[in-house]
């Protein structure tokens, strides 16, 4: 997703890590470790911000704790006091950014749950698709995905947790709402899960593959996102729009 936003249980540390023109906001548990000084929260945020930027730029294995401490302007011991070790810090950051998916899933649900007018179906899906595609193809999100995958064999539980809290969470929310739209007669979707998968992969499949293998940081243009999202919605509705709800007009109606 673009910037990482959304509610999360407090206490939490929010750290912004600039990379190019984008900002990745990471939320982690704000409970300090053994370092309980007055500025413990500030130190923790600085460590998260520095570590996130270094991990995304040069990878987990190549990033040393000494580098993180220097970039955060704290001692190496402070990093250990706050997070225990580099692996724990990495885990906290990876799982902290999944707040984006949680937020988008809630937004998706709120948007589609109130959709009843057939005339609103197409513009609503177009708007949702554009936000979805922009989030998935954000260079920061792609960099994080590559980073998690690069460590999947060594940290399989972390990779699985990221998948469940991010991509799978969105697909689950889509599945629930596709079922609701079908019940309201707006879509023809006997299998809501299949409809959700078709929507998601029509929209992000090729572009996600392309982004994962091209490591240059290049944010997609608004025009490119709009064109790709609109095409995906057109194809999806051609297959799934209820025949009796074409363009908001009852079947058989005349002017």
PyMOL commands that set and color helices and strands:
alter all, ss='L'
color gray80, all
select helices_A, chain A and resi 40-58+65-72+76-83+86-96+99-113+118-136+139-150+156-165+167-183+192-213+222-240+243-248
alter helices_A, ss='H'
color red, helices_A
select strands_A, chain A and resi 12-19+22-29
alter strands_A, ss='S'
color yellow, strands_A
deselect
rebuild
show_as cartoon
